[in-house]
Amino acid sequence: MSYIFTKHAIEQYISRLQRLGATIPKDPEKILRKLIDRSVETRLDNRHTVKRLINHGFKVTKYLETDGWRFVVSEDEIVLTVEHVDPSKN
């Protein structure tokens, strides 16, 4: 699958790496592509799904996860943001 990463998604990934004190890769999008290629689709619990739908203007999204990262992807395969599966690390 060929995903398009928004500038926001890449910036969020970098910001979250910085908060963890991790090294920022020279080409973060390349790393994100490797991660998303091995990710699997997951579901949030109903409470979180409804809350996110309301907060984001009822845009339908899917959630892909791997190695502690979650990708929020629109219906047209655009990666809207990248977040930690563990909310305390966001």
Secondary structure as UniProt FT lines:
FT   STRAND          4..5
FT   HELIX           7..20
FT   HELIX           28..37
FT   STRAND          40..42
FT   HELIX           46..55
FT   TURN            56..58
FT   STRAND          61..66
FT   TURN            67..68
FT   STRAND          69..74
FT   TURN            75..76
FT   STRAND          78..84
FT   HELIX           87..89
//
